[in-house]
Amino acid sequence: MNTEVYKAQLEESGLPHPERHPFTTNYLPRALHKDERIMAAVFGRRKESEGFFGFVEGLLVATDKRILFLDHRPGYTTIDEISYDVVSGVNITSTIFYASIILFTKIANYKLSFANHESAQRFVDYIENRVLDHEVDTPPAKKPPYETVIHDQAMNFLHSHEIGVLSSIERTGVVSGAVVYYTMIDGCPYFVTKVNSQKATNIIGDQHVAFTVFDEGKLQTIQIQGIVEQVNDRDKKTFALTDISRPRTYEDGSHKIPIMRMGDTDFITYRVIPTKYNFTDYQQIKK
């Protein structure tokens, strides 16, 4: 993209003083397509870890084709591409000096604090108009064509268990696994994780996961391949969090599951939409 055209689009987008963020704004053109136009942009700070110094700079850019989240600093660059199709909504909160915005999507939520009022409002207005236009032009949502229906025996197996192994892909391409508690809603496993967990970071970069549940006593296992979506439905989030966080009996007594004992109340709820699965009952396999 031509430098002058790029700068003009940034100014027209309502982003004040882009020169104050030269490291990020100089990098942004690399992420844009030649025929892509910036419609709105907002700088802010997002929470990456606990403590005062846990905030890092982030940039949300709405173009005529997609939304980009850019976190660019020395030795580290993250670019998330977000389709308008997966946007669930956007919210703005204003104080005397700054504004905070949250972009809700089916994959992750993006929150920026300490943002300029004008650029934040322009970004929110543009997103709301785009999402509204999409809702008007798009027929009612149907079941995703890639979703598969799990048969009764396998579904009963999932309902009778509550712990599985979630395998996700890191940005480096490395596969990582984590044990999670889950609950079943509408045929999909739901689980919760902390906002800044490795699982959440992996899912933002790649929605494809594997989910495995095994019963050693019954010699049964299910291996699911699927797509992860963030859950924004309030009732389903409440049900999932309540069911998963209920106290259980362990060797050291009755208490909540480990993730709920870490003092962090900022959780994300996800669901795994099965695209392929394999249920095996080893007791039925003839010797």
NORQUIPE-V330195 format. One record per residue. NEAR is the number of other C-alpha atoms within 12 Angstrom. Layout:
NEAR, NEAR
This chain:
21, 16, 16, 11, 17, 28, 25, 19, 28, 32, 22, 22, 33, 30, 35, 27, 19, 28, 15, 13, 22, 16, 22, 31, 35, 22, 25, 33, 28, 20, 30, 28, 18, 16, 15, 23, 28, 36, 33, 36, 45, 52, 47, 35, 30, 31, 24, 23, 17, 15, 9, 11, 12, 13, 19, 25, 31, 36, 43, 48, 47, 44, 32, 24, 23, 29, 39, 35, 37, 38, 34, 27, 21, 10, 8, 14, 21, 27, 27, 31, 28, 31, 25, 31, 25, 28, 35, 30, 30, 32, 27, 32, 23, 20, 14, 11, 13, 23, 29, 33, 40, 31, 39, 33, 33, 31, 38, 40, 37, 44, 34, 40, 32, 29, 35, 32, 29, 26, 37, 40, 30, 31, 41, 36, 26, 31, 41, 25, 21, 31, 28, 19, 15, 20, 19, 12, 12, 13, 9, 10, 13, 9, 13, 15, 12, 14, 21, 21, 23, 27, 17, 12, 18, 26, 27, 18, 30, 35, 24, 19, 26, 29, 28, 32, 27, 40, 33, 35, 26, 23, 23, 13, 12, 13, 20, 23, 20, 27, 25, 32, 37, 37, 35, 31, 27, 18, 24, 33, 44, 41, 44, 43, 39, 27, 31, 26, 22, 24, 38, 37, 29, 33, 39, 36, 26, 29, 32, 30, 37, 35, 41, 36, 36, 28, 22, 12, 10, 16, 17, 26, 30, 33, 28, 36, 30, 33, 34, 40, 36, 36, 36, 27, 21, 13, 13, 26, 26, 22, 22, 33, 33, 22, 23, 32, 28, 22, 18, 18, 12, 11, 7, 8, 10, 12, 16, 22, 28, 23, 28, 24, 14, 13, 13, 17, 16, 21, 29, 38, 40, 44, 41, 42, 37, 36, 27, 23, 27, 26, 28, 22, 21, 17, 14, 11, 9, 6, 5
